[in-house]
Amino acid sequence: MGSIKCYRSINELSKFQMEHDNNTTNIEREEVVSMKKAKDVTSSEKSRKLRPALSPEARENQLISLAVDLAEKQLLEGSASSQVITHYLKLGSTKEKIEKEILMKQKELIEAKTQSLQSAQRIEELYKNALDAMRKYSGQGDSDDSDD
């Protein structure tokens, strides 16, 4: 009998939740209907809202972004110059993609070489410390005038 009462109370609870969810959905629909449409922002208004850059790199990135946006607008309108068209055609070429890949691999190689040199310096320091410790342990390392 206890499980039947529990089932009934769960059933009643689910009915209440369904009714409550329906009411919430109706309220949300009314709110959505009463909302106004967002105003379209023109490019001149967008440029006014740009935050001043905090560093030269950020300023450069802002200018690059604006230039790319302008180039995109010109391409869409059909008013782009031949230089703009050629620039973006070159970016999409397989040669450009291969050159980018080569540059990325060269960057990775330089980073790996740098890490290798740092590791070699660290190992050299550890060997020196180990030799100094062995000299002190054997009684030979009392003086700081060791051969470098």
DRENTORKOL-3810 file (N, C-alpha, C; in nm, 4 decimals):
REM DRENTORKOL-3810
@n.u->0.0821; n.v->-0.1189; n.w->0.0000; ca.u->0.0000; ca.v->0.0000; ca.w->0.0000; c.u->0.0862; c.v->0.1249; c.w->0.0000
@n.u->0.2004; n.v->0.1211; n.w->0.0703; ca.u->0.2875; ca.v->0.2369; ca.w->0.0778; c.u->0.3403; c.v->0.2762; c.w->-0.0589
@n.u->0.3691; n.v->0.1783; n.w->-0.1444; ca.u->0.4233; ca.v->0.2098; ca.w->-0.2761; c.u->0.3175; c.v->0.2726; c.w->-0.3654
@n.u->0.1920; n.v->0.2369; n.w->-0.3478; ca.u->0.0843; ca.v->0.2965; ca.w->-0.4278; c.u->0.0696; c.v->0.4438; c.w->-0.3926
@n.u->0.0746; n.v->0.4772; n.w->-0.2627; ca.u->0.0653; ca.v->0.6167; ca.w->-0.2211; c.u->0.1828; c.v->0.6966; c.w->-0.2786
@n.u->0.2994; n.v->0.6360; n.w->-0.2743; ca.u->0.4177; ca.v->0.7027; ca.w->-0.3281; c.u->0.3992; c.v->0.7254; c.w->-0.4778
@n.u->0.3456; n.v->0.6255; n.w->-0.5498; ca.u->0.3224; ca.v->0.6385; ca.w->-0.6931; c.u->0.2241; c.v->0.7490; c.w->-0.7210
@n.u->0.1167; n.v->0.7547; n.w->-0.6391; ca.u->0.0171; ca.v->0.8588; ca.w->-0.6593; c.u->0.0782; c.v->0.9965; c.w->-0.6357
@n.u->0.1607; n.v->1.0118; n.w->-0.5329; ca.u->0.2181; ca.v->1.1427; ca.w->-0.5045; c.u->0.3202; c.v->1.1813; c.w->-0.6129
@n.u->0.3933; n.v->1.0861; n.w->-0.6651; ca.u->0.4856; ca.v->1.1141; ca.w->-0.7756; c.u->0.4064; c.v->1.1516; c.w->-0.8993
@n.u->0.2960; n.v->1.0779; n.w->-0.9231; ca.u->0.2109; ca.v->1.1082; ca.w->-1.0378; c.u->0.1538; c.v->1.2486; c.w->-1.0252
@n.u->0.1057; n.v->1.2817; n.w->-0.9063; ca.u->0.0510; ca.v->1.4157; ca.w->-0.8846; c.u->0.1594; c.v->1.5218; c.w->-0.9022
@n.u->0.2798; n.v->1.4916; n.w->-0.8538; ca.u->0.3901; ca.v->1.5852; ca.w->-0.8678; c.u->0.4243; c.v->1.6079; c.w->-1.0142
@n.u->0.4274; n.v->1.5007; n.w->-1.0939; ca.u->0.4583; ca.v->1.5163; ca.w->-1.2362; c.u->0.3494; c.v->1.5955; c.w->-1.3074
@n.u->0.2218; n.v->1.5745; n.w->-1.2683; ca.u->0.1133; ca.v->1.6538; ca.w->-1.3267; c.u->0.1316; c.v->1.8010; c.w->-1.2942
@n.u->0.1671; n.v->1.8290; n.w->-1.1689; ca.u->0.1888; ca.v->1.9674; ca.w->-1.1270; c.u->0.3031; c.v->2.0292; c.w->-1.2074
@n.u->0.4128; n.v->1.9523; n.w->-1.2248; ca.u->0.5268; ca.v->2.0029; ca.w->-1.3007; c.u->0.4892; c.v->2.0302; c.w->-1.4458
@n.u->0.4080; n.v->1.9412; n.w->-1.5049; ca.u->0.3660; ca.v->1.9614; ca.w->-1.6437; c.u->0.2819; c.v->2.0873; c.w->-1.6558
@n.u->0.1895; n.v->2.1070; n.w->-1.5613; ca.u->0.1068; ca.v->2.2276; ca.w->-1.5644; c.u->0.1929; c.v->2.3517; c.w->-1.5454
@n.u->0.2867; n.v->2.3437; n.w->-1.4524; ca.u->0.3747; ca.v->2.4569; ca.w->-1.4257; c.u->0.4613; c.v->2.4879; c.w->-1.5479
@n.u->0.5144; n.v->2.3849; n.w->-1.6142; ca.u->0.5961; ca.v->2.4042; ca.w->-1.7340; c.u->0.5143; c.v->2.4687; c.w->-1.8447
@n.u->0.3894; n.v->2.4280; n.w->-1.8620; ca.u->0.3032; ca.v->2.4888; ca.w->-1.9635; c.u->0.2803; c.v->2.6360; c.w->-1.9345
@n.u->0.2576; n.v->2.6711; n.w->-1.8080; ca.u->0.2385; ca.v->2.8117; ca.w->-1.7709; c.u->0.3643; c.v->2.8922; c.w->-1.7994
@n.u->0.4801; n.v->2.8363; n.w->-1.7662; ca.u->0.6062; ca.v->2.9054; ca.w->-1.7904; c.u->0.6271; c.v->2.9262; c.w->-1.9393
@n.u->0.5955; n.v->2.8255; n.w->-2.0209; ca.u->0.6104; ca.v->2.8367; ca.w->-2.1653; c.u->0.5222; c.v->2.9480; c.w->-2.2194
@n.u->0.4001; n.v->2.9575; n.w->-2.1706; ca.u->0.3095; ca.v->3.0638; ca.w->-2.2161; c.u->0.3640; c.v->3.2010; c.w->-2.1788
@n.u->0.4188; n.v->3.2143; n.w->-2.0594; ca.u->0.4743; ca.v->3.3423; ca.w->-2.0167; c.u->0.5926; c.v->3.3787; c.w->-2.1053
@n.u->0.6794; n.v->3.2810; n.w->-2.1327; ca.u->0.7956; ca.v->3.3071; ca.w->-2.2177; c.u->0.7516; c.v->3.3492; c.w->-2.3570
@n.u->0.6502; n.v->3.2864; n.w->-2.4109; ca.u->0.6014; ca.v->3.3220; ca.w->-2.5437; c.u->0.5511; c.v->3.4656; c.w->-2.5451
@n.u->0.4781; n.v->3.5053; n.w->-2.4411; ca.u->0.4282; ca.v->3.6421; ca.w->-2.4346; c.u->0.5430; c.v->3.7412; c.w->-2.4291
@n.u->0.6498; n.v->3.7086; n.w->-2.3541; ca.u->0.7640; ca.v->3.7979; ca.w->-2.3443; c.u->0.8348; c.v->3.8106; c.w->-2.4780
@n.u->0.8471; n.v->3.7026; n.w->-2.5498; ca.u->0.9140; ca.v->3.7050; ca.w->-2.6787; c.u->0.8357; c.v->3.7882; c.w->-2.7778
@n.u->0.7053; n.v->3.7776; n.w->-2.7772; ca.u->0.6209; ca.v->3.8535; ca.w->-2.8683; c.u->0.6327; c.v->4.0021; c.w->-2.8404
@n.u->0.6421; n.v->4.0413; n.w->-2.7135; ca.u->0.6446; ca.v->4.1826; ca.w->-2.6797; c.u->0.7810; c.v->4.2470; c.w->-2.7003
@n.u->0.8869; n.v->4.1688; n.w->-2.7244; ca.u->1.0202; ca.v->4.2246; ca.w->-2.7452; c.u->1.0297; c.v->4.2930; c.w->-2.8806
@n.u->1.1067; n.v->4.4021; n.w->-2.8855; ca.u->1.1261; ca.v->4.4740; ca.w->-3.0102; c.u->1.2396; c.v->4.4120; c.w->-3.0886
@n.u->1.2388; n.v->4.4372; n.w->-3.2165; ca.u->1.3447; ca.v->4.3883; ca.w->-3.3029; c.u->1.4707; c.v->4.4704; c.w->-3.2803
@n.u->1.5854; n.v->4.4059; n.w->-3.2846; ca.u->1.7113; ca.v->4.4759; ca.w->-3.2650; c.u->1.7409; c.v->4.5654; c.w->-3.3840
@n.u->1.7992; n.v->4.6803; n.w->-3.3564; ca.u->1.8316; ca.v->4.7769; ca.w->-3.4605; c.u->1.9572; c.v->4.7308; c.w->-3.5329
@n.u->1.9564; n.v->4.7389; n.w->-3.6642; ca.u->2.0736; ca.v->4.7033; ca.w->-3.7424; c.u->2.1819; c.v->4.8082; c.w->-3.7192
@n.u->2.3050; n.v->4.7592; n.w->-3.6980; ca.u->2.4162; ca.v->4.8489; ca.w->-3.6725; c.u->2.4940; c.v->4.8651; c.w->-3.8021
@n.u->2.5118; n.v->4.9889; n.w->-3.8452; ca.u->2.5890; ca.v->5.0149; ca.w->-3.9663; c.u->2.7367; c.v->5.0126; c.w->-3.9334
@n.u->2.8197; n.v->5.0054; n.w->-4.0370; ca.u->2.9633; ca.v->4.9973; ca.w->-4.0146; c.u->3.0177; c.v->5.1238; c.w->-3.9502
@n.u->2.9575; n.v->5.2414; n.w->-3.9809; ca.u->3.0053; ca.v->5.3645; ca.w->-3.9196; c.u->2.9752; c.v->5.3655; c.w->-3.7695
@n.u->2.8588; n.v->5.3136; n.w->-3.7296; ca.u->2.8261; ca.v->5.3052; ca.w->-3.5881; c.u->2.9154; c.v->5.2033; c.w->-3.5185
@n.u->2.9484; n.v->5.0960; n.w->-3.5895; ca.u->3.0328; ca.v->4.9917; ca.w->-3.5328; c.u->3.1723; c.v->5.0468; c.w->-3.5051
@n.u->3.2252; n.v->5.1275; n.w->-3.5966; ca.u->3.3598; ca.v->5.1798; ca.w->-3.5782; c.u->3.3644; c.v->5.2788; c.w->-3.4621
@n.u->3.2561; n.v->5.3480; n.w->-3.4340; ca.u->3.2525; ca.v->5.4407; ca.w->-3.3219; c.u->3.2569; c.v->5.3663; c.w->-3.1893
@n.u->3.2069; n.v->5.2447; n.w->-3.1862; ca.u->3.1970; ca.v->5.1701; ca.w->-3.0618; c.u->3.3248; c.v->5.0930; c.w->-3.0294
@n.u->3.4269; n.v->5.0990; n.w->-3.1160; ca.u->3.5509; ca.v->5.0282; ca.w->-3.0878; c.u->3.6197; c.v->5.0900; c.w->-2.9673
@n.u->3.6614; n.v->5.0052; n.w->-2.8805; ca.u->3.7334; ca.v->5.0462; ca.w->-2.7618; c.u->3.8765; c.v->5.0825; c.w->-2.7994
@n.u->3.9351; n.v->5.1836; n.w->-2.7421; ca.u->4.0739; ca.v->5.2154; ca.w->-2.7757; c.u->4.1660; c.v->5.1019; c.w->-2.7334
@n.u->4.2624; n.v->5.0747; n.w->-2.8174; ca.u->4.3547; ca.v->4.9645; ca.w->-2.7915; c.u->4.4472; c.v->5.0000; c.w->-2.6753
@n.u->4.4833; n.v->4.8988; n.w->-2.5987; ca.u->4.5685; ca.v->4.9197; ca.w->-2.4828; c.u->4.7166; c.v->4.9018; c.w->-2.5153
@n.u->4.7457; n.v->4.8403; n.w->-2.6282; ca.u->4.8850; ca.v->4.8187; ca.w->-2.6674; c.u->4.8966; c.v->4.8357; c.w->-2.8185
@n.u->5.0179; n.v->4.8559; n.w->-2.8683; ca.u->5.0360; ca.v->4.8689; ca.w->-3.0135; c.u->4.9929; c.v->4.7426; c.w->-3.0891
@n.u->5.0155; n.v->4.6255; n.w->-3.0292; ca.u->4.9745; ca.v->4.5018; ca.w->-3.0945; c.u->4.8228; c.v->4.4936; c.w->-3.1071
@n.u->4.7536; n.v->4.5353; n.w->-3.0025; ca.u->4.6070; ca.v->4.5333; ca.w->-3.0058; c.u->4.5556; c.v->4.6320; c.w->-3.1099
@n.u->4.6192; n.v->4.7481; n.w->-3.1190; ca.u->4.5795; ca.v->4.8475; ca.w->-3.2189; c.u->4.6000; c.v->4.7924; c.w->-3.3592
@n.u->4.7122; n.v->4.7264; n.w->-3.3800; ca.u->4.7400; ca.v->4.6657; ca.w->-3.5104; c.u->4.6345; c.v->4.5614; c.w->-3.5443
@n.u->4.5969; n.v->4.4803; n.w->-3.4474; ca.u->4.4939; ca.v->4.3788; ca.w->-3.4696; c.u->4.3595; c.v->4.4417; c.w->-3.5031
@n.u->4.3268; n.v->4.5549; n.w->-3.4377; ca.u->4.2026; ca.v->4.6255; ca.w->-3.4691; c.u->4.2032; c.v->4.6735; c.w->-3.6142
@n.u->4.3149; n.v->4.7328; n.w->-3.6548; ca.u->4.3241; ca.v->4.7855; ca.w->-3.7915; c.u->4.3179; c.v->4.6739; c.w->-3.8948
@n.u->4.3819; n.v->4.5620; n.w->-3.8661; ca.u->4.3770; ca.v->4.4472; ca.w->-3.9569; c.u->4.2338; c.v->4.3972; c.w->-3.9689
@n.u->4.1653; n.v->4.3901; n.w->-3.8559; ca.u->4.0266; ca.v->4.3445; ca.w->-3.8570; c.u->3.9389; c.v->4.4371; c.w->-3.9404
@n.u->3.9579; n.v->4.5674; n.w->-3.9235; ca.u->3.8805; ca.v->4.6634; ca.w->-4.0018; c.u->3.9110; c.v->4.6512; c.w->-4.1514
@n.u->4.0387; n.v->4.6317; n.w->-4.1851; ca.u->4.0769; ca.v->4.6187; ca.w->-4.3255; c.u->4.0165; c.v->4.4928; c.w->-4.3875
@n.u->4.0167; n.v->4.3831; n.w->-4.3129; ca.u->3.9582; ca.v->4.2592; ca.w->-4.3632; c.u->3.8075; c.v->4.2749; c.w->-4.3798
@n.u->3.7429; n.v->4.3422; n.w->-4.2843; ca.u->3.5987; ca.v->4.3664; ca.w->-4.2960; c.u->3.5669; c.v->4.4500; c.w->-4.4191
@n.u->3.6469; n.v->4.5531; n.w->-4.4438; ca.u->3.6258; ca.v->4.6385; ca.w->-4.5602; c.u->3.6478; c.v->4.5598; c.w->-4.6894
@n.u->3.7525; n.v->4.4773; n.w->-4.6922; ca.u->3.7789; ca.v->4.3954; ca.w->-4.8108; c.u->3.6637; c.v->4.2992; c.w->-4.8362
@n.u->3.6098; n.v->4.2397; n.w->-4.7294; ca.u->3.4967; ca.v->4.1487; ca.w->-4.7443; c.u->3.3751; c.v->4.2224; c.w->-4.8007
@n.u->3.3500; n.v->4.3420; n.w->-4.7490; ca.u->3.2378; ca.v->4.4219; ca.w->-4.7968; c.u->3.2552; c.v->4.4548; c.w->-4.9453
@n.u->3.3767; n.v->4.4939; n.w->-4.9832; ca.u->3.4033; ca.v->4.5271; ca.w->-5.1232; c.u->3.3866; c.v->4.4044; c.w->-5.2127
@n.u->3.4329; n.v->4.2899; n.w->-5.1674; ca.u->3.4184; ca.v->4.1676; ca.w->-5.2463; c.u->3.2713; c.v->4.1310; c.w->-5.2640
@n.u->3.1930; n.v->4.1463; n.w->-5.1579; ca.u->3.0506; ca.v->4.1139; ca.w->-5.1674; c.u->2.9764; c.v->4.2102; c.w->-5.2598
@n.u->3.0163; n.v->4.3369; n.w->-5.2572; ca.u->2.9502; ca.v->4.4362; ca.w->-5.3411; c.u->3.0030; c.v->4.4378; c.w->-5.4840
@n.u->3.1154; n.v->4.3693; n.w->-5.5061; ca.u->3.1743; ca.v->4.3675; ca.w->-5.6397; c.u->3.2574; c.v->4.4910; c.w->-5.6702
@n.u->3.2951; n.v->4.5663; n.w->-5.5698; ca.u->3.3727; ca.v->4.6884; ca.w->-5.5916; c.u->3.5179; c.v->4.6748; c.w->-5.5477
@n.u->3.5651; n.v->4.5521; n.w->-5.5242; ca.u->3.7021; ca.v->4.5313; ca.w->-5.4770; c.u->3.8013; c.v->4.5563; c.w->-5.5894
@n.u->3.9166; n.v->4.6117; n.w->-5.5518; ca.u->4.0220; ca.v->4.6368; ca.w->-5.6503; c.u->4.0883; c.v->4.5049; c.w->-5.6886
@n.u->4.1640; n.v->4.5095; n.w->-5.7958; ca.u->4.2316; ca.v->4.3875; ca.w->-5.8414; c.u->4.3356; c.v->4.3417; c.w->-5.7394
@n.u->4.3959; n.v->4.4356; n.w->-5.6660; ca.u->4.4949; ca.v->4.3981; ca.w->-5.5647; c.u->4.4302; c.v->4.3197; c.w->-5.4504
@n.u->4.3108; n.v->4.3621; n.w->-5.4091; ca.u->4.2404; ca.v->4.2925; ca.w->-5.3014; c.u->4.2025; c.v->4.1523; c.w->-5.3466
@n.u->4.1499; n.v->4.1420; n.w->-5.4673; ca.u->4.1099; ca.v->4.0116; ca.w->-5.5213; c.u->4.2306; c.v->3.9204; c.w->-5.5320
@n.u->4.3407; n.v->3.9724; n.w->-5.5857; ca.u->4.4624; ca.v->3.8923; ca.w->-5.6013; c.u->4.5156; c.v->3.8472; c.w->-5.4658
@n.u->4.5117; n.v->3.9364; n.w->-5.3676; ca.u->4.5604; ca.v->3.9021; ca.w->-5.2338; c.u->4.4855; c.v->3.7809; c.w->-5.1777
@n.u->4.3531; n.v->3.7850; n.w->-5.1852; ca.u->4.2745; ca.v->3.6747; ca.w->-5.1280; c.u->4.2811; c.v->3.5491; c.w->-5.2139
@n.u->4.3024; n.v->3.5642; n.w->-5.3434; ca.u->4.3236; ca.v->3.4460; ca.w->-5.4271; c.u->4.4536; c.v->3.3767; c.w->-5.3905
@n.u->4.5572; n.v->3.4565; n.w->-5.3642; ca.u->4.6857; ca.v->3.3978; ca.w->-5.3243; c.u->4.6743; c.v->3.3257; c.w->-5.1909
@n.u->4.5965; n.v->3.3830; n.w->-5.0999; ca.u->4.5798; ca.v->3.3185; ca.w->-4.9689; c.u->4.5157; c.v->3.1805; c.w->-4.9814
@n.u->4.4316; n.v->3.1637; n.w->-5.0805; ca.u->4.3623; ca.v->3.0367; ca.w->-5.0977; c.u->4.4375; c.v->2.9365; c.w->-5.1831
@n.u->4.5521; n.v->2.9751; n.w->-5.2383; ca.u->4.6243; ca.v->2.8839; ca.w->-5.3279; c.u->4.6945; c.v->2.7745; c.w->-5.2486
@n.u->4.7224; n.v->2.6634; n.w->-5.3160; ca.u->4.7912; ca.v->2.5513; ca.w->-5.2508; c.u->4.9343; c.v->2.5890; c.w->-5.2159
@n.u->4.9969; n.v->2.6728; n.w->-5.2990; ca.u->5.1339; ca.v->2.7155; ca.w->-5.2713; c.u->5.1394; c.v->2.7900; c.w->-5.1389
@n.u->5.0453; n.v->2.8799; n.w->-5.1180; ca.u->5.0398; ca.v->2.9565; ca.w->-4.9934; c.u->5.0185; c.v->2.8634; c.w->-4.8744
@n.u->4.9326; n.v->2.7653; n.w->-4.8900; ca.u->4.9066; ca.v->2.6712; ca.w->-4.7803; c.u->5.0313; c.v->2.5906; c.w->-4.7474
@n.u->5.1035; n.v->2.5496; n.w->-4.8502; ca.u->5.2271; ca.v->2.4737; ca.w->-4.8284; c.u->5.3310; c.v->2.5616; c.w->-4.7595
@n.u->5.3417; n.v->2.6877; n.w->-4.8027; ca.u->5.4371; ca.v->2.7794; ca.w->-4.7400; c.u->5.4025; c.v->2.8033; c.w->-4.5941
@n.u->5.2752; n.v->2.8156; n.w->-4.5633; ca.u->5.2329; ca.v->2.8313; ca.w->-4.4240; c.u->5.2703; c.v->2.7075; c.w->-4.3426
@n.u->5.2497; n.v->2.5908; n.w->-4.4009; ca.u->5.2829; ca.v->2.4664; ca.w->-4.3315; c.u->5.4329; c.v->2.4578; c.w->-4.3059
@n.u->5.5133; n.v->2.4973; n.w->-4.4059; ca.u->5.6589; ca.v->2.4964; ca.w->-4.3896; c.u->5.6996; c.v->2.5914; c.w->-4.2779
@n.u->5.6404; n.v->2.7100; n.w->-4.2743; ca.u->5.6719; ca.v->2.8062; ca.w->-4.1681; c.u->5.6354; c.v->2.7515; c.w->-4.0305
@n.u->5.5222; n.v->2.6842; n.w->-4.0216; ca.u->5.4818; ca.v->2.6259; ca.w->-3.8930; c.u->5.5805; c.v->2.5179; c.w->-3.8486
@n.u->5.6240; n.v->2.4347; n.w->-3.9439; ca.u->5.7210; ca.v->2.3290; ca.w->-3.9106; c.u->5.8545; c.v->2.3894; c.w->-3.8689
@n.u->5.8968; n.v->2.4981; n.w->-3.9371; ca.u->6.0213; ca.v->2.5646; ca.w->-3.8995; c.u->6.0101; c.v->2.6230; c.w->-3.7589
@n.u->5.8959; n.v->2.6783; n.w->-3.7274; ca.u->5.8736; ca.v->2.7329; ca.w->-3.5934; c.u->5.8836; c.v->2.6218; c.w->-3.4892
@n.u->5.8197; n.v->2.5080; n.w->-3.5170; ca.u->5.8257; ca.v->2.3949; ca.w->-3.4244; c.u->5.9693; c.v->2.3457; c.w->-3.4078
@n.u->6.0455; n.v->2.3440; n.w->-3.5175; ca.u->6.1852; ca.v->2.2995; ca.w->-3.5126; c.u->6.2678; c.v->2.3944; c.w->-3.4261
@n.u->6.2492; n.v->2.5236; n.w->-3.4422; ca.u->6.3223; ca.v->2.6216; ca.w->-3.3625; c.u->6.2877; c.v->2.6057; c.w->-3.2143
@n.u->6.1599; n.v->2.5858; n.w->-3.1858; ca.u->6.1185; ca.v->2.5660; ca.w->-3.0460; c.u->6.1811; c.v->2.4403; c.w->-2.9884
@n.u->6.1866; n.v->2.3339; n.w->-3.0670; ca.u->6.2464; ca.v->2.2085; ca.w->-3.0205; c.u->6.3964; c.v->2.2264; c.w->-2.9960
@n.u->6.4645; n.v->2.2986; n.w->-3.0841; ca.u->6.6083; ca.v->2.3243; ca.w->-3.0651; c.u->6.6318; c.v->2.4062; c.w->-2.9392
@n.u->6.5478; n.v->2.5055; n.w->-2.9169; ca.u->6.5613; ca.v->2.5884; ca.w->-2.7970; c.u->6.5440; c.v->2.5040; c.w->-2.6715
@n.u->6.4434; n.v->2.4177; n.w->-2.6717; ca.u->6.4211; ca.v->2.3296; ca.w->-2.5562; c.u->6.5377; c.v->2.2344; c.w->-2.5368
@n.u->6.5953; n.v->2.1867; n.w->-2.6460; ca.u->6.7085; ca.v->2.0957; ca.w->-2.6384; c.u->6.8298; c.v->2.1660; c.w->-2.5776
@n.u->6.8557; n.v->2.2890; n.w->-2.6194; ca.u->6.9686; ca.v->2.3642; ca.w->-2.5632; c.u->6.9474; c.v->2.3913; c.w->-2.4149
@n.u->6.8261; n.v->2.4277; n.w->-2.3780; ca.u->6.7971; ca.v->2.4521; ca.w->-2.2368; c.u->6.8139; c.v->2.3247; c.w->-2.1554
@n.u->6.7714; n.v->2.2139; n.w->-2.2117; ca.u->6.7850; ca.v->2.0856; ca.w->-2.1435; c.u->6.9323; c.v->2.0482; c.w->-2.1285
@n.u->7.0111; n.v->2.0721; n.w->-2.2336; ca.u->7.1541; ca.v->2.0410; ca.w->-2.2278; c.u->7.2228; c.v->2.1265; c.w->-2.1214
@n.u->7.1855; n.v->2.2531; n.w->-2.1112; ca.u->7.2440; ca.v->2.3392; ca.w->-2.0090; c.u->7.2067; c.v->2.2906; c.w->-1.8698
@n.u->7.0853; n.v->2.2476; n.w->-1.8537; ca.u->7.0388; ca.v->2.1978; ca.w->-1.7235; c.u->7.1127; c.v->2.0683; c.w->-1.6873
@n.u->7.1325; n.v->1.9808; n.w->-1.7835; ca.u->7.2042; ca.v->1.8550; ca.w->-1.7580; c.u->7.3498; c.v->1.8840; c.w->-1.7213
@n.u->7.4104; n.v->1.9787; n.w->-1.7924; ca.u->7.5486; ca.v->2.0173; ca.w->-1.7617; c.u->7.5604; c.v->2.0692; c.w->-1.6185
@n.u->7.4642; n.v->2.1493; n.w->-1.5766; ca.u->7.4634; ca.v->2.2024; ca.w->-1.4413; c.u->7.4469; c.v->2.0898; c.w->-1.3388
@n.u->7.3603; n.v->1.9937; n.w->-1.3693; ca.u->7.3407; ca.v->1.8813; ca.w->-1.2779; c.u->7.4673; c.v->1.7965; c.w->-1.2657
@n.u->7.5370; n.v->1.7710; n.w->-1.3784; ca.u->7.6626; ca.v->1.6952; ca.w->-1.3741; c.u->7.7672; c.v->1.7680; c.w->-1.2904
@n.u->7.7754; n.v->1.9002; n.w->-1.3086; ca.u->7.8730; ca.v->1.9792; ca.w->-1.2339; c.u->7.8436; c.v->1.9695; c.w->-1.0851
@n.u->7.7157; n.v->1.9827; n.w->-1.0495; ca.u->7.6774; ca.v->1.9724; ca.w->-0.9080; c.u->7.7067; c.v->1.8335; c.w->-0.8525
@n.u->7.6824; n.v->1.7314; n.w->-0.9324; ca.u->7.7086; ca.v->1.5939; ca.w->-0.8873; c.u->7.8584; c.v->1.5724; c.w->-0.8677
@n.u->7.9414; n.v->1.6229; n.w->-0.9602; ca.u->8.0872; ca.v->1.6076; ca.w->-0.9457; c.u->8.1375; c.v->1.6830; c.w->-0.8232
@n.u->8.0854; n.v->1.8039; n.w->-0.8018; ca.u->8.1252; ca.v->1.8807; ca.w->-0.6835; c.u->8.0880; c.v->1.8070; c.w->-0.5560
@n.u->7.9699; n.v->1.7478; n.w->-0.5542; ca.u->7.9260; ca.v->1.6728; ca.w->-0.4356; c.u->8.0154; c.v->1.5517; c.w->-0.4121
@n.u->8.0556; n.v->1.4823; n.w->-0.5197; ca.u->8.1438; ca.v->1.3658; ca.w->-0.5045; c.u->8.2814; c.v->1.4077; c.w->-0.4555
@n.u->8.3309; n.v->1.5213; n.w->-0.5051; ca.u->8.4619; ca.v->1.5692; ca.w->-0.4587; c.u->8.4577; c.v->1.6014; c.w->-0.3093
@n.u->8.3496; n.v->1.6693; n.w->-0.2678; ca.u->8.3371; ca.v->1.7026; ca.w->-0.1262; c.u->8.3264; c.v->1.5765; c.w->-0.0417
@n.u->8.2560; n.v->1.4773; n.w->-0.0922; ca.u->8.2381; ca.v->1.3530; ca.w->-0.0177; c.u->8.3706; c.v->1.2790; c.w->-0.0041
@n.u->8.4532; n.v->1.2822; n.w->-0.1096; ca.u->8.5813; ca.v->1.2104; ca.w->-0.1056; c.u->8.6887; c.v->1.2916; c.w->-0.0354
@n.u->8.6606; n.v->1.4169; n.w->-0.0023; ca.u->8.7567; ca.v->1.4977; ca.w->0.0705; c.u->8.8428; c.v->1.5821; c.w->-0.0206
@n.u->8.8185; n.v->1.5804; n.w->-0.1491; ca.u->8.9016; ca.v->1.6573; ca.w->-0.2419; c.u->8.8425; c.v->1.7949; c.w->-0.2719
@n.u->8.7214; n.v->1.8177; n.w->-0.2393; ca.u->8.6533; ca.v->1.9401; ca.w->-0.2820; c.u->8.6472; c.v->2.0468; c.w->-0.1764
@n.u->8.7446; n.v->2.0517; n.w->-0.0839; ca.u->8.7387; ca.v->2.1527; ca.w->0.0207; c.u->8.7658; c.v->2.2922; c.w->-0.0332
@n.u->8.8471; n.v->2.3039; n.w->-0.1357; ca.u->8.8792; ca.v->2.4357; ca.w->-0.1907; c.u->8.7868; c.v->2.4690; c.w->-0.3056
@n.u->8.7637; n.v->2.5976; n.w->-0.3266; ca.u->8.6773; ca.v->2.6409; ca.w->-0.4371; c.u->8.7570; c.v->2.6620; c.w->-0.5643
@n.u->8.8879; n.v->2.6315; n.w->-0.5636; ca.u->8.9718; ca.v->2.6518; ca.w->-0.6829; c.u->8.9752; c.v->2.5269; c.w->-0.7673
@n.u->8.8597; n.v->2.4801; n.w->-0.8104; ca.u->8.8525; ca.v->2.3594; ca.w->-0.8945; c.u->8.8729; c.v->2.3994; c.w->-1.0391
@n.u->8.9143; n.v->2.3026; n.w->-1.1229; ca.u->8.9342; ca.v->2.3285; ca.w->-1.2655; c.u->8.7989; c.v->2.3421; c.w->-1.3330
@n.u->8.7794; n.v->2.4498; n.w->-1.4111; ca.u->8.6529; ca.v->2.4728; ca.w->-1.4791; c.u->8.6568; c.v->2.4309; c.w->-1.6185
END
